[in-house]
Amino acid sequence: MVMNYFGTNYTQSYIAQQCGTNNSGTIVYKIRNFLNSKLNSSHQYKYVYTSQIHFSQGLIYSIDKNRPVICHTKTNDLSYYNGHISWHYILARGYYYGYNNSGGTYYVKLSDPNNNNAYYGRHIVTYSEINNAINGNAGLYIMGK
């Protein structure tokens, strides 16, 4: 999804091979390395822990620099997963401030590449949901430099 965002298309099998994906998944730093090897120097990425750079700071910085954020999540914290648990990468592509029944809150626009149509596609969640989903996994995300 990040490569498509920047107008470059690679097959999923090519990316998986380049990132060393296996039955256990893909390691975060290998995704970062792949992106940085294929994107120009003005679109480089780094992976960070939420304890190093709070996710809200990384999200705003990256999106404002026109770089979507790759979130390494535990999905049961996301409302549209209805409690289903998986460890999964999801793309944060935007944010905004809005109002709901309990007042104002920040929302995050996601693109989920899940191969299950129940979860696939574009979603909007509260900042708290995606932050909890990232911290529920290892607290890692990949942001623009």
C-alpha positions as CSV (number, residue, x, y, z in Angstrom):
1,M,0.0,0.0,0.0
2,V,2.9,2.4,0.7
3,M,4.5,1.6,-2.6
4,N,1.2,2.2,-4.4
5,Y,0.8,5.5,-2.5
6,F,4.0,6.7,-4.1
7,G,3.1,5.4,-7.5
8,T,5.2,2.3,-7.6
9,N,3.7,-1.2,-8.0
10,Y,5.3,-4.5,-6.9
11,T,3.5,-7.8,-6.5
12,Q,2.8,-9.0,-3.0
13,S,4.9,-12.1,-3.6
14,Y,7.9,-9.9,-4.7
15,I,7.6,-7.7,-1.6
16,A,7.2,-10.8,0.7
17,Q,10.3,-12.4,-0.8
18,Q,12.3,-9.2,-0.5
19,C,11.1,-8.7,3.2
20,G,11.8,-12.4,4.1
21,T,8.1,-13.0,4.9
22,N,7.4,-16.5,6.2
23,N,4.5,-18.3,8.0
24,S,5.2,-16.2,11.1
25,G,4.9,-13.0,9.2
26,T,7.3,-10.2,8.4
27,I,9.8,-8.5,10.8
28,V,9.3,-4.7,11.1
29,Y,12.9,-3.6,10.3
30,K,12.8,-5.7,7.0
31,I,9.7,-3.7,5.9
32,R,11.5,-0.5,6.7
33,N,14.6,-1.7,4.8
34,F,12.6,-2.6,1.7
35,L,10.8,0.7,1.6
36,N,14.0,2.7,2.0
37,S,15.7,0.7,-0.8
38,K,12.9,1.4,-3.2
39,L,11.8,4.9,-2.4
40,N,13.8,8.1,-3.1
41,S,15.7,9.8,-0.3
42,S,12.9,12.3,0.4
43,H,10.5,9.5,1.3
44,Q,12.5,7.4,3.8
45,Y,11.1,5.6,6.8
46,K,12.2,4.5,10.3
47,Y,10.6,2.2,12.8
48,V,10.0,3.4,16.3
49,Y,8.4,2.3,19.6
50,T,5.6,4.3,21.0
51,S,7.8,4.7,24.1
52,Q,10.3,6.6,21.9
53,I,8.0,8.7,19.8
54,H,4.4,8.8,21.0
55,F,2.2,7.5,18.1
56,S,0.3,10.8,17.9
57,Q,3.5,12.7,17.2
58,G,4.8,10.2,14.7
59,L,1.4,10.1,12.9
60,I,1.0,13.9,12.6
61,Y,4.7,14.3,11.5
62,S,4.5,11.6,8.9
63,I,1.0,12.5,7.4
64,D,1.9,16.2,7.3
65,K,5.1,15.2,5.3
66,N,2.9,13.1,2.9
67,R,4.1,9.7,4.2
68,P,1.5,7.1,5.4
69,V,2.3,5.3,8.6
70,I,2.6,1.5,8.9
71,C,1.0,0.3,12.2
72,H,2.0,-3.1,13.6
73,T,-1.2,-4.0,15.5
74,K,-3.1,-6.5,17.6
75,T,-6.5,-6.2,15.9
76,N,-8.9,-6.9,18.8
77,D,-8.5,-3.3,19.9
78,L,-10.0,-2.1,16.6
79,S,-13.8,-1.8,16.7
80,Y,-14.3,-3.1,13.1
81,Y,-12.5,-6.3,14.0
82,N,-15.3,-7.1,16.5
83,G,-12.9,-8.8,18.9
84,H,-11.0,-10.9,16.3
85,I,-7.3,-11.2,17.3
86,S,-4.5,-11.2,14.7
87,W,-1.2,-9.5,14.6
88,H,-1.4,-7.4,11.4
89,Y,0.1,-4.4,9.6
90,I,-2.4,-1.6,8.8
91,L,-1.7,1.7,7.0
92,A,-2.7,5.0,8.6
93,R,-3.2,7.5,5.8
94,G,-4.7,10.5,7.5
95,Y,-6.2,12.0,10.7
96,Y,-8.7,14.6,11.7
97,Y,-10.4,16.1,14.7
98,G,-14.1,15.5,15.0
99,Y,-17.0,15.3,17.4
100,N,-19.1,12.4,18.7
101,N,-21.5,11.9,21.5
102,S,-18.8,12.3,24.1
103,G,-17.3,15.4,22.7
104,G,-14.3,16.0,20.5
105,T,-11.8,13.3,19.6
106,Y,-9.1,12.6,17.1
107,Y,-9.8,10.1,14.3
108,V,-7.4,8.1,12.1
109,K,-8.1,7.1,8.6
110,L,-6.9,3.5,7.9
111,S,-6.4,1.3,4.9
112,D,-6.4,-2.3,5.9
113,P,-4.9,-4.8,3.4
114,N,-6.4,-7.8,5.2
115,N,-7.3,-10.6,2.7
116,N,-10.6,-11.2,4.6
117,N,-13.3,-8.9,3.2
118,A,-14.8,-8.5,6.7
119,Y,-11.7,-6.3,7.6
120,Y,-10.3,-5.2,4.2
121,G,-10.6,-1.6,3.0
122,R,-10.8,1.9,4.4
123,H,-11.9,2.5,7.9
124,I,-12.0,5.4,10.4
125,V,-11.2,4.7,14.0
126,T,-10.5,6.8,17.1
127,Y,-6.9,7.6,17.9
128,S,-7.3,5.6,21.1
129,E,-8.2,2.5,19.1
130,I,-5.2,2.5,16.8
131,N,-2.9,3.5,19.6
132,N,-4.1,0.7,21.8
133,A,-3.9,-1.8,18.9
134,I,-0.2,-0.8,18.3
135,N,0.6,-1.0,22.0
136,G,-1.2,-4.3,22.2
137,N,1.3,-5.8,19.9
138,A,4.9,-4.6,20.4
139,G,4.4,-0.9,20.4
140,L,6.1,-0.6,17.0
141,Y,5.1,1.5,14.0
142,I,7.0,2.7,10.9
143,M,6.9,6.4,10.3
144,G,8.5,8.8,7.8
145,K,11.9,10.3,8.7
